[in-house]
Amino acid sequence: MSRKEISEDAIIEVANSINTKLNRTPNVHPQTVENDSGTPQYFEIVPFDEIDDSDRNFFAIDGSYNFQEFFNGVCIGVYTAGYVAYHKGGQVKLNTNDDPIIKGKNYFPDKLMITSDSDREDIFDELLASEPVKNLLDFFGNPSDWSGWGLDIKSVKETICKNPSTLFGFCQNVLEWALVYEIACLPITKQGDFILRDGNLRPLDIKQKYIHKLGKLLLDKDVILLAITKNSPIKLQLSSTFRSIDSYLQNDLKYKFKFAETDERKRKICCWFEVQGYDLDEAYQGSLIGRKGLSGGRGFGLYFVARLDYIEKLQNYDWVVVDLNIYDAIPQIHEAMSESEVNRSIRDFGKLRTVFKELTRLTQEHYILGYPYPLAEAHNFVTLKKAFKEEIINRVKLSLYRDTRMEHVDIENLFFDIHTRF
């Protein structure tokens, strides 16, 4: 489609929709209401010279997938997920490799090539047989209906294996959740440790009635699980609220706040609050992903927004959306509790304050202010770069030439890209 084929009315409609959301009347007043998690809770950041003075382990999980289809019917793809850990500001070695630089742990499949439906099914089966996923399913009790994609594993396989994108995305996501369980069971994991993942705690691929068992296990082990993202419709929905809070911080609160820090240049006020049901409904248009509770929705998360490294005039992008284990926020929650009962339940303010205060230890890196650096490192550790196509082709070509003695011309014809000729 050329630029001229996009109607001006369509562009104006997009602009008006964005403008309406950005300039709506804020639903959240910037001042704190005591014991009301839906109002901003302000606190002072952990001093920079104390950010590494913690005995907690901070784990971070991420995953990635990439694939390339060729005109001759061959598809080569791979998914991965892995994790890193930090303790007292230094990275913890989690693998048994000799590499002194790479200290994280990740998993890759052995099956990479797809030429038929059976190959996609083999990739699916390999995922379920992998150690982390097998352990997670054992923890669930090996139910046949654990996935959100179907009533039994056979129907799930049929749905997931229809195309490479759905297959690899499913494999990555399930593996990431398996690593949450793996970390929770590590010998080095102890009470008070944090596990961070990108995104949310509401998987489409695992049914809620099974995944909430993991949330309860983490509560019992006193391991804090939360998911963090800077990309969410909640951000647009709350844009005017963020501006209102920013203005309050800059023009009012910073002159009244009782700082422990004596150096004015180092004084920073952070804040957090729980996202209310109205804003969740508006952001997700009634989708199950916005529901609060352990049934009738997805996962076991409770949405908050937070500003974890306040710098004047950085505005909206400095806010993050935090999906916190609902068991940590509401210890008395149970599966039969309705959403209205969840909304009325008393929040554990002591734990919530601790969680957000501790997160500020991870958000003062100058190149990524306000976002936990372990998550950035986990992303760098596992991401399959854009150069994946070139790298995987070159490695396969080398193997074909070196290990199978295939003729050079035949190798080049295998990976000829007809689109480059047009």
C-alpha positions as CSV (number, residue, x, y, z in Angstrom):
1,M,0.0,0.0,0.0
2,S,1.4,3.4,-1.0
3,R,1.3,6.5,1.2
4,K,-1.4,8.0,-0.9
5,E,-3.7,5.0,-0.5
6,I,-4.1,5.6,3.2
7,S,-7.0,8.0,3.6
8,E,-6.5,11.2,5.5
9,D,-9.7,10.5,7.5
10,A,-8.1,7.3,8.9
11,I,-5.0,9.2,10.0
12,I,-7.1,11.9,11.6
13,E,-9.1,9.3,13.4
14,V,-5.9,7.8,14.9
15,A,-4.7,11.2,16.0
16,N,-8.0,12.2,17.6
17,S,-8.2,8.9,19.5
18,I,-4.7,9.3,20.9
19,N,-5.4,13.0,21.8
20,T,-8.6,12.0,23.6
21,K,-6.8,9.5,25.8
22,L,-3.8,11.7,26.4
23,N,-6.0,14.6,27.6
24,R,-8.8,12.9,29.5
25,T,-9.4,14.0,33.1
26,P,-7.2,12.0,35.4
27,N,-9.0,9.3,37.4
28,V,-6.3,9.2,40.1
29,H,-5.7,12.2,42.3
30,P,-2.0,12.9,42.8
31,Q,-2.3,13.1,46.6
32,T,-2.0,10.0,48.8
33,V,-4.9,8.5,50.6
34,E,-3.7,6.4,53.6
35,N,-4.2,2.6,53.1
36,D,-5.6,3.1,49.6
37,S,-3.4,1.4,47.1
38,G,-5.3,3.0,44.2
39,T,-3.7,6.4,45.1
40,P,0.0,7.3,44.6
41,Q,2.3,6.1,47.4
42,Y,5.4,8.2,47.5
43,F,8.8,7.1,48.9
44,E,12.4,8.0,48.7
45,I,14.7,6.0,46.5
46,V,17.4,3.7,48.0
47,P,20.6,5.8,48.1
48,F,22.9,5.2,45.3
49,D,25.8,4.1,47.5
50,E,23.6,1.5,49.2
51,I,22.0,-0.1,46.2
52,D,24.3,-3.2,46.4
53,D,23.9,-3.6,50.1
54,S,21.3,-6.4,49.9
55,D,21.6,-10.1,50.5
56,R,18.8,-10.8,48.0
57,N,19.3,-12.6,44.7
58,F,17.7,-10.8,41.8
59,F,16.9,-13.2,39.0
60,A,15.7,-12.1,35.6
61,I,14.1,-14.2,32.9
62,D,13.6,-13.5,29.2
63,G,13.1,-15.5,26.0
64,S,13.2,-15.1,22.2
65,Y,12.5,-16.9,19.0
66,N,13.3,-16.4,15.3
67,F,12.8,-18.4,12.1
68,Q,13.4,-18.0,8.4
69,E,11.4,-19.7,5.6
70,F,13.0,-20.3,2.3
71,F,11.4,-20.6,-1.2
72,N,12.3,-24.3,-1.4
73,G,10.0,-25.2,1.5
74,V,12.7,-25.3,4.2
75,C,12.1,-23.4,7.4
76,I,14.9,-23.1,10.0
77,G,14.0,-21.7,13.4
78,V,14.8,-21.7,17.0
79,Y,13.4,-20.5,20.4
80,T,15.2,-20.0,23.6
81,A,14.7,-18.8,27.1
82,G,17.2,-18.2,29.9
83,Y,17.9,-16.3,33.1
84,V,20.6,-14.3,34.9
85,A,21.1,-13.5,38.5
86,Y,22.7,-10.7,40.5
87,H,23.8,-10.6,44.1
88,K,25.3,-7.5,45.8
89,G,25.6,-5.9,42.4
90,G,27.6,-8.7,40.7
91,Q,26.4,-11.4,38.3
92,V,26.1,-14.9,39.7
93,K,27.4,-17.8,37.7
94,L,24.5,-20.2,37.0
95,N,26.0,-22.5,34.3
96,T,28.8,-25.1,34.3
97,N,30.6,-23.7,31.3
98,D,34.2,-22.5,31.3
99,D,33.2,-19.2,29.8
100,P,34.1,-16.5,32.3
101,I,31.9,-13.9,30.6
102,I,28.6,-15.7,30.0
103,K,27.3,-16.6,33.5
104,G,23.6,-17.0,32.8
105,K,21.8,-20.2,32.0
106,N,19.6,-20.8,28.9
107,Y,18.0,-23.6,26.9
108,F,17.9,-24.3,23.2
109,P,16.1,-27.1,21.2
110,D,18.0,-29.6,19.1
111,K,15.3,-29.7,16.4
112,L,15.8,-26.6,14.1
113,M,14.5,-27.5,10.6
114,I,10.9,-27.7,9.4
115,T,9.9,-29.3,6.1
116,S,6.7,-31.0,7.1
117,D,3.9,-31.1,9.7
118,S,5.7,-33.9,11.5
119,D,8.7,-31.6,12.0
120,R,6.6,-29.0,13.8
121,E,5.1,-31.8,15.9
122,D,8.6,-33.0,16.8
123,I,9.6,-29.5,18.0
124,F,6.4,-29.4,20.1
125,D,7.2,-32.8,21.6
126,E,10.8,-31.8,22.3
127,L,9.6,-28.9,24.3
128,L,7.4,-31.0,26.5
129,A,10.2,-33.5,27.0
130,S,12.8,-30.8,28.0
131,E,13.8,-30.9,31.7
132,P,12.4,-27.5,32.8
133,V,9.0,-28.0,31.1
134,K,8.7,-31.6,32.3
135,N,9.4,-30.5,35.8
136,L,6.8,-27.8,35.6
137,L,4.2,-30.2,34.3
138,D,5.1,-32.7,37.0
139,F,4.4,-29.9,39.5
140,F,1.0,-29.3,37.9
141,G,0.3,-33.0,38.3
142,N,0.6,-33.7,34.6
143,P,-3.0,-32.8,33.7
144,S,-4.0,-33.4,30.0
145,D,-5.7,-30.0,29.9
146,W,-3.0,-27.7,31.3
147,S,-2.7,-25.5,28.2
148,G,-5.1,-22.7,27.3
149,W,-5.1,-23.7,23.7
150,G,-7.4,-26.7,23.9
151,L,-9.1,-29.3,26.0
152,D,-6.3,-31.9,25.7
153,I,-2.7,-32.0,24.6
154,K,-3.6,-33.5,21.2
155,S,-5.9,-30.6,20.3
156,V,-3.3,-28.2,21.6
157,K,-0.6,-29.7,19.4
158,E,-2.9,-29.5,16.3
159,T,-3.6,-25.8,16.9
160,I,-0.1,-24.7,17.9
161,C,1.7,-26.6,15.1
162,K,-0.3,-25.0,12.2
163,N,2.4,-22.3,11.6
164,P,6.0,-21.6,12.8
165,S,5.2,-18.3,14.4
166,T,2.5,-19.7,16.8
167,L,4.7,-22.8,17.5
168,F,7.9,-20.9,18.4
169,G,6.0,-18.3,20.4
170,F,4.3,-21.0,22.4
171,C,7.6,-22.8,23.0
172,Q,9.3,-19.7,24.2
173,N,6.5,-18.7,26.6
174,V,6.0,-22.1,28.1
175,L,9.8,-22.5,28.6
176,E,10.0,-19.1,30.3
177,W,7.3,-20.1,32.8
178,A,9.1,-23.4,33.4
179,L,12.2,-21.4,34.3
180,V,10.2,-19.5,36.9
181,Y,9.6,-22.8,38.6
182,E,13.3,-23.9,38.1
183,I,14.6,-20.8,39.7
184,A,12.2,-21.2,42.7
185,C,13.7,-24.7,43.2
186,L,17.4,-23.7,42.9
187,P,19.6,-24.4,45.9
188,I,20.8,-20.8,45.9
189,T,17.2,-19.4,45.9
190,K,16.2,-18.2,49.4
191,Q,13.5,-16.2,51.2
192,G,13.3,-12.7,50.0
193,D,14.8,-13.2,46.5
194,F,13.2,-11.6,43.5
195,I,12.3,-13.2,40.1
196,L,11.7,-10.7,37.3
197,R,10.3,-11.4,33.9
198,D,9.3,-9.2,31.0
199,G,5.6,-8.8,30.2
200,N,3.0,-10.0,32.6
201,L,1.9,-12.8,34.9
202,R,-1.0,-13.8,32.7
203,P,0.0,-16.5,30.2
204,L,-2.3,-17.4,27.4
205,D,-0.5,-20.7,27.0
206,I,-1.2,-22.1,30.5
207,K,-4.7,-22.3,32.1
208,Q,-5.2,-20.1,35.1
209,K,-6.3,-23.0,37.4
210,Y,-2.9,-24.6,37.0
211,I,-0.6,-21.5,36.8
212,H,-1.9,-20.0,40.1
213,K,-0.4,-23.0,41.9
214,L,3.0,-21.6,40.9
215,G,2.0,-18.2,42.5
216,K,1.1,-19.9,45.7
217,L,4.3,-21.9,45.8
218,L,6.3,-18.7,45.4
219,L,4.4,-17.1,48.3
220,D,5.1,-20.2,50.4
221,K,8.8,-19.9,49.6
222,D,8.7,-16.1,50.2
223,V,10.2,-15.5,46.7
224,I,8.9,-12.4,45.0
225,L,7.8,-12.8,41.4
226,L,6.8,-9.8,39.3
227,A,6.7,-8.9,35.6
228,I,7.7,-5.5,34.3
229,T,7.0,-3.8,31.0
230,K,7.2,-0.3,29.5
231,N,4.9,-1.3,26.6
232,S,1.2,-1.6,27.7
233,P,-2.1,0.0,26.9
234,I,-2.3,0.9,30.6
235,K,0.4,3.5,29.8
236,L,-1.8,5.3,27.3
237,Q,-4.9,5.0,29.5
238,L,-3.1,6.6,32.5
239,S,-1.1,9.3,30.5
240,S,-3.0,12.2,32.0
241,T,-2.7,10.7,35.5
242,F,1.1,10.4,35.0
243,R,1.3,14.1,33.9
244,S,-0.7,15.1,36.9
245,I,1.6,13.2,39.3
246,D,4.7,14.6,37.6
247,S,3.4,18.1,38.0
248,Y,2.6,17.5,41.7
249,L,6.1,16.1,42.3
250,Q,7.9,18.9,40.5
251,N,5.8,21.8,41.8
252,D,4.7,20.8,45.3
253,L,5.7,17.5,46.9
254,K,9.5,17.8,46.5
255,Y,9.5,21.0,48.6
256,K,7.5,19.3,51.4
257,F,8.8,15.7,51.4
258,K,10.8,14.6,54.4
259,F,14.0,13.4,52.7
260,A,16.6,11.3,54.6
261,E,19.1,12.3,51.9
262,T,20.9,15.6,52.8
263,D,22.4,16.2,49.3
264,E,19.7,18.0,47.4
265,R,21.1,16.8,44.1
266,K,20.6,13.1,45.1
267,R,17.0,13.5,46.3
268,K,14.5,11.4,44.3
269,I,10.9,10.7,45.0
270,C,9.5,7.5,43.5
271,C,5.9,6.3,43.5
272,W,3.6,3.4,42.8
273,F,-0.1,2.7,42.8
274,E,-2.5,-0.1,41.9
275,V,-4.3,0.2,38.6
276,Q,-8.1,0.4,39.2
277,G,-10.7,-1.7,37.5
278,Y,-12.1,1.1,35.4
279,D,-8.7,1.9,33.8
280,L,-8.1,-1.8,33.2
281,D,-11.4,-2.2,31.5
282,E,-10.7,0.9,29.3
283,A,-7.2,-0.2,28.5
284,Y,-8.1,-3.8,27.7
285,Q,-11.7,-3.3,26.5
286,G,-13.0,-5.9,28.8
287,S,-10.4,-8.6,27.9
288,L,-9.8,-11.3,30.5
289,I,-6.2,-10.1,30.8
290,G,-7.4,-7.2,32.9
291,R,-9.4,-9.3,35.4
292,K,-8.3,-9.3,39.1
293,G,-8.5,-12.7,40.8
294,L,-7.6,-16.4,40.5
295,S,-10.5,-17.5,38.4
296,G,-12.4,-16.2,35.4
297,G,-9.3,-14.4,34.0
298,R,-5.7,-15.1,33.3
299,G,-2.8,-15.9,35.5
300,F,-2.2,-14.6,39.0
301,G,-1.1,-11.0,38.6
302,L,-2.2,-7.7,40.1
303,Y,-1.4,-4.6,38.0
304,F,0.5,-1.7,39.4
305,V,2.3,1.3,37.8
306,A,5.5,2.7,39.2
307,R,8.0,5.4,38.7
308,L,11.2,3.9,40.2
309,D,13.8,6.6,39.4
310,Y,12.3,10.0,39.3
311,I,14.0,12.5,37.0
312,E,12.3,15.8,36.3
313,K,10.6,16.2,33.0
314,L,11.3,12.7,31.6
315,Q,7.5,12.2,31.6
316,N,5.5,9.1,30.6
317,Y,8.1,6.7,29.3
318,D,9.8,6.7,32.7
319,W,6.8,4.8,34.2
320,V,6.6,1.0,34.2
321,V,3.7,-1.4,34.5
322,V,4.4,-4.0,37.2
323,D,2.3,-7.2,37.4
324,L,2.9,-8.4,40.9
325,N,2.0,-11.9,42.3
326,I,-1.5,-11.3,43.7
327,Y,-0.7,-13.6,46.6
328,D,2.0,-11.2,47.8
329,A,-0.4,-8.2,47.5
330,I,-3.4,-10.0,49.0
331,P,-2.2,-12.9,51.2
332,Q,-5.8,-13.9,52.1
333,I,-6.9,-14.3,48.5
334,H,-8.4,-17.6,47.4
335,E,-9.7,-19.1,44.2
336,A,-13.4,-18.7,45.0
337,M,-13.1,-14.9,45.7
338,S,-15.0,-12.8,43.3
339,E,-13.5,-9.7,41.6
340,S,-15.5,-7.4,43.8
341,E,-14.2,-9.2,46.9
342,V,-10.7,-8.9,45.5
343,N,-11.2,-5.1,45.1
344,R,-12.3,-4.8,48.7
345,S,-9.6,-7.0,50.2
346,I,-7.0,-5.4,52.3
347,R,-3.6,-5.1,50.6
348,D,-0.4,-6.0,52.4
349,F,1.1,-2.5,52.4
350,G,4.2,-3.5,54.3
351,K,5.1,-6.0,51.6
352,L,4.2,-3.7,48.7
353,R,6.3,-0.9,50.1
354,T,9.2,-3.3,50.5
355,V,8.9,-4.6,46.9
356,F,8.8,-1.2,45.2
357,K,11.6,0.2,47.5
358,E,13.8,-2.9,46.7
359,L,13.2,-2.4,42.9
360,T,14.9,1.0,43.1
361,R,18.1,-0.8,43.8
362,L,17.9,-2.1,40.2
363,T,16.8,1.1,38.4
364,Q,19.6,3.6,38.8
365,E,21.9,2.6,35.9
366,H,22.4,5.8,33.9
367,Y,21.7,4.2,30.5
368,I,18.3,2.7,31.5
369,L,16.9,4.8,34.3
370,G,13.7,3.5,35.9
371,Y,13.9,0.0,34.4
372,P,15.6,-2.9,36.3
373,Y,19.0,-3.6,34.8
374,P,18.8,-7.4,35.4
375,L,15.9,-7.6,32.9
376,A,17.9,-5.6,30.3
377,E,20.8,-8.0,30.8
378,A,18.6,-11.1,30.5
379,H,17.2,-9.6,27.3
380,N,20.7,-9.1,25.9
381,F,21.6,-12.6,27.0
382,V,18.9,-14.5,25.1
383,T,17.7,-12.3,22.3
384,L,18.1,-13.9,18.8
385,K,19.4,-10.9,16.9
386,K,18.1,-9.5,13.6
387,A,21.2,-11.1,12.0
388,F,19.8,-14.5,12.8
389,K,19.0,-15.3,9.2
390,E,22.5,-14.5,8.0
391,E,24.1,-16.4,10.9
392,I,22.0,-19.5,10.7
393,I,22.4,-19.7,6.9
394,N,26.2,-19.3,7.1
395,R,26.5,-22.0,9.8
396,V,24.3,-24.5,7.8
397,K,26.3,-23.7,4.6
398,L,29.5,-24.4,6.4
399,S,28.3,-27.7,7.8
400,L,26.9,-28.8,4.4
401,Y,30.3,-28.1,2.8
402,R,32.5,-29.3,5.7
403,D,30.5,-32.2,7.1
404,T,28.5,-33.5,4.2
405,R,30.8,-32.5,1.3
406,M,28.0,-31.0,-0.7
407,E,28.9,-29.1,-3.8
408,H,29.2,-25.3,-3.4
409,V,26.7,-24.5,-6.2
410,D,24.1,-26.9,-4.7
411,I,24.5,-25.3,-1.3
412,E,24.0,-21.8,-2.8
413,N,20.9,-22.9,-4.7
414,L,19.4,-24.2,-1.5
415,F,19.4,-20.8,0.1
416,F,18.8,-18.7,-3.0
417,D,16.3,-15.9,-2.1
418,I,14.2,-15.2,-5.2
419,H,12.9,-11.9,-3.7
420,T,16.3,-10.3,-4.1
421,R,15.9,-10.5,-7.8
422,F,12.8,-8.3,-8.0
